[in-house]
C-alpha cells in the first residue's frame, strides 16, 4: 500500500499536526480520519476555538445547560475547550502509544491574558493540566520574557508544554536552553525526564508578511518570500547545536526527548506563493509542522513529494544579512510580531467570550 503524503513527511523525520479543532471534527469522524491518514497531533488557540464556537450549533446544548446553571462565559468556554481537548486526546492516544510518547499530542493554550504574568501562567497551566488529565496533553504557554520562566518551571514539574509565539532565533535559544534546565531540575528532584515532552512553536509566514512589505517599499523583489524560511532555518541550526551538546547528551541517555521545533503559521498569506511552500521548504528531521486545514488539503493533493535541497546555515545567514543591509532590522520585526501575536490571541479570546454571551442570550431567549 502506498504511503500517504502525510506518512511520507513522517518518513522524512517530520511530524504533521493539524492546526484546527472543533466539536464537529470530533463527532463526525474527521479528526480520526486525519489521524488515520497520517496526521500525528493537534494544536489549538483562542482564534481556532472562537471560529468553532461562533459558527454552527454544535456547542449550543452545552452552552445552554451551563448558562442555566448561572455559569459565566469564561467558565463556559473552559468547559467546552476541556471537553474537546479530552476527546481529541483520546482520538490521538493510539499515536501517543505507538510512538512511545513522541507524537499524538493535543495542545490547549492558557489564557492569552496571562502572556505577561509568570505566576498566573504557571497556575493556569497546572490547573488545565489537572482538568484535562491526559498524558498526551500539551499546555501552550506564550514564549514571552515572562512566559519562558513559567515554561521552565512547568517542565521541572513534568508538565508537557508547547511554547508558542516564537519569532526570533534569540528567543528560541532561550526557550531551548530553558527546556534543558527544566529537565535537569526535574531529574534532580527525582522525576522521570523520559515522561515529559515539549515543542517550540516557531512562527513562519507572519515573518514574510512583515518583511516583504518593507522589501517592497525598498523596491527589492529578489529577497521577498525568503526571510521566514531563512529565519526558521537558523532556529533549526540552534536546535542542532543545543540538542547535540554534551549537557543534553546526559539527559538523552536517561530517555529525555529533544524539544522539537514546531513550524507554526505555515499557511501562505501571499497568493503568489505556493500553498505548501512552508512545508516543502522546512522538511527537516525531528521537527513538527502544524498545518491549518487549507494547507493540509493542499499537501494532500501534491502528486510527488520532493524534499527541497537543504539550505546551509550560511545560506540562511546570508539572506538575513542581505535583508538587514537594506536597513530592515529583524529584531525590531520579531519583537513587534510577538507583541502583535499576543494582542491578536487576546482579542480573539475577548471575541470568543462575547460570542458565548451572544449565544447564551439567543438560546435562553428562544
Secondary structure, DSSP 8 states (H G I E B T S, - for coil): ----HHHHHHHTTEEEEE----HHHHHTSHHHHHHHHT---B---HHHHHHHHHSSSTTHHHHHHHHHTT--HHHHHHHHHHHHHHHHHHHHHHHHHHTTTSS--EEEE--GGGTT-HHHHHHHHHHHHHHH--TTEEEEEE-SHHHHHHHHHHHHTT--EEEEEE--HHHHHHHHHHHHHHHHHHHHTT--GGG--EEEEEE-HHHHHHHHHHHHHTT--TTTT-HHHHHHHHHHHHHHHHHTSHHHHHHHHTT----EEEEES-S-SSTTS-TTHHHHTT--TTEEEEE-HHHHHHHHT-SS--------HHHHHHHHHHHHHTT--HHHHHHHHHHHHHHHHHHHHHHHHHHHHHHHHHHHH-
